[in-house]
Amino acid sequence: MMTKVRYFSPAVVGVVLVFLPMLFGRAGTLQILATGLIFASLALTYNLLLGFTGLLSFGHALFFGTSVYATGIALTRWGWSLTSAALLAIIFTTVLGVITGAIALRVGGVPFAMVTLALAQGGFVLAGKNPGGVTNGADGFGLAVDRLPDFFVGVVNTKNLYWLSLALLVITYFVVSLATTSSPGRVWQGLRDNELRVEVLGLRPYTFKLISFTLAAFLSSLAGIVFTMVQGSITQHVLSTEVTLTLLVMVVLGGVGSHWGAALGGFVYTVANEQLTRLANSSAFEDLPTIIRGPLTQPVFLLGSLFVLVVLFAPGGLAGAVKQWELKRR
Amino acid sequence: MSDIILLTATGLGLAGLYFLVASGLSLIYGLMGVLNFAHGAFLTVGGYAAYVVMQKLLERDWGINSALVVGLLASMVAGALIAWFTEAALIRRLYARHIDQVLVTVGLGLAIGAAIAGYAGQDARFLLTPPWMDNVLVIGDARIPYDRFVLIAVGLMLFILLQVIMQKTRLGLIIRAGVENRAMVSALGVDVRIAFTAVFVIGGAAAGLAGSLFGVYSRQVSPAMGASVLIFAFIVVVIGGMGSLAGTAVASIVVGLIQQFTNYYATGIGDLAVVLLLALVLLTRPQGLLGKAVA
């Protein structure tokens, strides 16, 4: 019975996601859903590091954000076509992944976390300084939408952007699944579980970690391109540590080391954050005393507290809980 | 010449601030292997504790100087309390699960920051400071505001205090031994958990004090203040060598000075210069300036 569910549910989810624009026609809703799909993809790339290679990176936003800026600058400032801008974003981000990975992976564990954090902060600061007048500092800039193909422009075409985001998620899911079952993927999981053992087998952990890190950077660049098109604007926030921390929370809530868990975590977190923000600004909390209302109007407080509880009491996240439930039923 | 003196004083003041935050981080990491992401939130809590206490006291017609002193004490108490709670309620449950310990502090840091924003609002609050802080001391032809000296003095005092605790007391002995080899200390029948709580409380008090002093220095407190200092404190800890108090002190000074000087001679490049320095140190000495060679 379980195997039936296993093969049946992805098909159902896929069909529902493809036809979702027929149910939610509003452009605003579709944009939120599309953003959810993009963050699901990003969570998958982060999980590649945390869940499959055992690398706790605090600098993942650097790759996503760099891609967003590269796409935005090439389209808006230099008037490039979408194809050339996307290519630039992919190549630049991936090369950056190799360089920063080569530096950060010289240390492991917690120092690695701190170094990635610092390197990403470098990117954040650089974007804020407005080098050459291309980033417009902390204010950011609007995307030159007329550089995009017509079928991605305008409110009526939001559904096309939604499907583009869905395609991104499918491609990312496919690539990470393939990568983690390949032979380097096996080595990554070996590194996660016991690095010394991999070294004893005569393999260089450094090389394999760098491959994983670079692949994650490459896949994040794809998410960055789609995100730029969906949002239509570029802000410094995409490079902030907050983005990385959010990805971490998404992956842990969904389930570290589970592809579907991470993707679901990314999607649900994004949509929940959006809905909670709307709820906080509505009249729902008005009657509550200030001492309770204060934190409740902050989605990050609720999601952060939930995150702490999950780490303490359900370390496997949602995917872990489902797995336990499956085992019990057998 | 006057520029150089002013930049040096400001850089050293910044170094004092970094040391307040980074020393706790470094000790906690050295002893327990925990990267405390909530440390920035401790700082924010300290800053707001000082703000609230000073507001109340000033309403009751206290003098600004005495209100400030009580505010600084309140920030230390608040920082120590929240750090103690973190250790006792969260970190201790996750013994030997290092990644999960980091994750819990990440979540806690996010939640505390958001809770403060929920109560006090996203915007920065203006912090009233004694007028004498705006006075300047004239050295040569450089005019240096007094608040720089306050930061330098506090940083220096903490360094001396920590050195005394570490070198002269039994607690310091246990902490030093624990950093060296925790399993051995436990095996000898010493309860290391007391040292765990102690470093958290000391580190939290220092971070809380850093919060109120940073508030005094920038004349305001905001929910995001902790996060901005935390990143530089991390850099200081890595450059100095984790778990090494002297290394943290040296790195604080190096980072503070480099940031000030590069910012002055090439506008706005200071933060990047610090990140580059970090990359350079990692490439040549991955264990940090004064860290042990074993990673």
HADDOCK unambig.tbl for C-alpha pairs under 7 A between the chains (distance, minus, plus):
assign (segid A and resid 103 and name CA) (segid B and resid 279 and name CA) 6.86 0.50 0.50
assign (segid A and resid 103 and name CA) (segid B and resid 283 and name CA) 6.80 0.50 0.50
assign (segid A and resid 107 and name CA) (segid B and resid 286 and name CA) 6.54 0.50 0.50
assign (segid A and resid 110 and name CA) (segid B and resid 35 and name CA) 6.56 0.50 0.50
assign (segid A and resid 111 and name CA) (segid B and resid 238 and name CA) 6.96 0.50 0.50
assign (segid A and resid 114 and name CA) (segid B and resid 234 and name CA) 6.25 0.50 0.50
assign (segid A and resid 118 and name CA) (segid B and resid 231 and name CA) 6.64 0.50 0.50
assign (segid A and resid 118 and name CA) (segid B and resid 235 and name CA) 6.63 0.50 0.50
assign (segid A and resid 118 and name CA) (segid B and resid 275 and name CA) 6.25 0.50 0.50
assign (segid A and resid 119 and name CA) (segid B and resid 275 and name CA) 6.38 0.50 0.50
assign (segid A and resid 122 and name CA) (segid B and resid 272 and name CA) 5.57 0.50 0.50
assign (segid A and resid 122 and name CA) (segid B and resid 275 and name CA) 6.07 0.50 0.50
assign (segid A and resid 129 and name CA) (segid B and resid 268 and name CA) 6.86 0.50 0.50
assign (segid A and resid 294 and name CA) (segid B and resid 115 and name CA) 6.95 0.50 0.50
assign (segid A and resid 294 and name CA) (segid B and resid 118 and name CA) 4.22 0.50 0.50
assign (segid A and resid 294 and name CA) (segid B and resid 119 and name CA) 4.77 0.50 0.50
assign (segid A and resid 295 and name CA) (segid B and resid 114 and name CA) 6.85 0.50 0.50
assign (segid A and resid 295 and name CA) (segid B and resid 115 and name CA) 4.70 0.50 0.50
assign (segid A and resid 295 and name CA) (segid B and resid 118 and name CA) 4.71 0.50 0.50
assign (segid A and resid 295 and name CA) (segid B and resid 119 and name CA) 6.69 0.50 0.50
assign (segid A and resid 297 and name CA) (segid B and resid 118 and name CA) 6.47 0.50 0.50
assign (segid A and resid 298 and name CA) (segid B and resid 114 and name CA) 5.95 0.50 0.50
assign (segid A and resid 298 and name CA) (segid B and resid 118 and name CA) 6.01 0.50 0.50
assign (segid A and resid 300 and name CA) (segid B and resid 110 and name CA) 6.67 0.50 0.50
assign (segid A and resid 300 and name CA) (segid B and resid 111 and name CA) 6.34 0.50 0.50
assign (segid A and resid 300 and name CA) (segid B and resid 114 and name CA) 5.95 0.50 0.50
assign (segid A and resid 301 and name CA) (segid B and resid 110 and name CA) 6.72 0.50 0.50
assign (segid A and resid 301 and name CA) (segid B and resid 111 and name CA) 4.23 0.50 0.50
assign (segid A and resid 301 and name CA) (segid B and resid 114 and name CA) 5.07 0.50 0.50
assign (segid A and resid 301 and name CA) (segid B and resid 115 and name CA) 5.95 0.50 0.50
assign (segid A and resid 304 and name CA) (segid B and resid 107 and name CA) 4.74 0.50 0.50
assign (segid A and resid 304 and name CA) (segid B and resid 108 and name CA) 6.58 0.50 0.50
assign (segid A and resid 304 and name CA) (segid B and resid 110 and name CA) 5.76 0.50 0.50
assign (segid A and resid 304 and name CA) (segid B and resid 111 and name CA) 4.93 0.50 0.50
assign (segid A and resid 305 and name CA) (segid B and resid 107 and name CA) 6.48 0.50 0.50
assign (segid A and resid 305 and name CA) (segid B and resid 108 and name CA) 6.89 0.50 0.50
assign (segid A and resid 305 and name CA) (segid B and resid 111 and name CA) 5.94 0.50 0.50
assign (segid A and resid 307 and name CA) (segid B and resid 107 and name CA) 5.93 0.50 0.50
assign (segid A and resid 308 and name CA) (segid B and resid 104 and name CA) 5.25 0.50 0.50
assign (segid A and resid 308 and name CA) (segid B and resid 107 and name CA) 5.44 0.50 0.50
assign (segid A and resid 308 and name CA) (segid B and resid 108 and name CA) 6.71 0.50 0.50
assign (segid A and resid 311 and name CA) (segid B and resid 100 and name CA) 6.46 0.50 0.50
assign (segid A and resid 311 and name CA) (segid B and resid 104 and name CA) 6.53 0.50 0.50
